[in-house]
Amino acid sequence: MEGIAVHRLTKRYERVTAVDQLTFTLVPGRVTGFVGRNGAGKTTTLRMVLGLTRPTAGEATVSGVPYARLRDPLRQVGAVIDANCFHPGWIGRNALRSIARTAGIGDNRVDEVLGLVDLTAAAGRRVRGYSLGMRQRLALAGALLGDPATLVLDEPANGLDPDGVRWLRSLIRGLGAQGRSVLVSSHQLAELSQTVDDVIVIEQGRLVAHDSIAAITSGADSLEDGFLRLTAREAE
Amino acid sequence: MTTLISAELFKLRSTRTTWATAVALAGFAIALLGFNAALLGDPGQPEAVPSTLVGLVRTPGPFIGAGALLFGLLLTSSEHRHGVALITRLGHPRLPSLILGKATAAAITGVVLAVAVEAIMVGGGTILLASRNVAVEPLRHGMPGVVAGVVAIGALYAIAGVGIGELLRNPALAVGVVLGWMFVAEGVLPVVLREPDVARWLPSGLVTATLSAGASPDASSPAPAAALAVLAAYAVGLLIAGLGRACATDP
């Protein structure tokens, strides 16, 4: 099954080109890191993939069609774009139930994903009382509700404590091992290097590299070194 | 669409403001009945007569409209305010059907609210009249038309609320604009335009006309059915404006 494919994707805001003819395809069953500096165009790209931002040119597809044309999108793509995407007055379980009902997903699955992200005990509390890490876990639970084949995660480790980061790493690796296609955007390169199979590097909206983690870090001490070397070369 | 409407109804059920509004309106209905029970037939007060019931049923109409409008506003503007709109869009990426689903859910809630409050008024009013040995005539004095009008107002105001919420995308701003319209603009417009009759075609005047079945006819007011049709046009117009804003802003 084809996962995410991005072809000559471009987004311009007046004179600023946020994403510039970006092209890549994700391989199902592999976890791909999506890295770049602040303002490199990562979030804009992810939003275009998810149909939340209209591209100026080019196309992003999931399973061969644009996100907006997916039938039952929550069962095909799970996404974490912002941890602050739940009404603070809702209790955690109801926040997930409201998403689940959109896709006709039962309450059993809600309880299952709450367990998966270790939020069962806090499921009856209002979201306004959640820490950033707990909201991040709740957003992850929302992404997993439809048991999707493709996951798009924007900075999923934000706000997680060291235990949470370790848990997230194991979760993402597990999802990849199940044959899912996972795209993870992150600035925490040391952590990302322990999680991903492939890496996409972008700089000023353009693709710098898309290769396996081994190839990207070849001749470098770490992913961070590899990233800095690649982006410095691009700047020259 | 069914799952979307179910999800939107669930959101409304899970929001405390919805219940607070419903309880406040039910409390208002009960207080109104108590007030009438205490005063009807007192010296200087109207006597309890068969047509008293339709008056009781008519009175909460504008308040039900305001409550339903709040439901619609919450369902859209609050989602934008708290970032929930993002999750909703991921689950249902097609904007026109998303907004139509929200409007349907809000209208259903408005209808339920109207039916619940009217049930209190009809039930309580019947007991009140029966206790005074006054004939209860639920199918006369324009009662069916007034009850249908109140229910329709509940649905239409909720749809208008979805449109306004999508247009303004901020609950405080939306509530402020609505209050400003109801308490300032509707009073000022006829004066500024030097056309007092304009007030009859503004939402508050149309609500009064819609609920006028069985009341003394006012030749210059639109007939209840015509008033309801114009109210529906306002609601649909606002919904289309909200959808237009959403389509212009979002993909």
Interface residues (C-beta under 8 A of the other chain):
Chain A: L50 G51 L52 T53 R54 Y67 A68 L70 P73 L74 V77 A79 I81 D82 N84 C85 F86 H87 P88 G89 W90 I91 N94 R97 S98 I99 R101 T102 A103 G104 G142
Chain B: T3 L4 S6 A7 F10 K11 S14 T15 R16 S78 E79 H82 G83 V84 L86 I87 T88 R89 L90 G91 H92 P93 R94 D250 P251
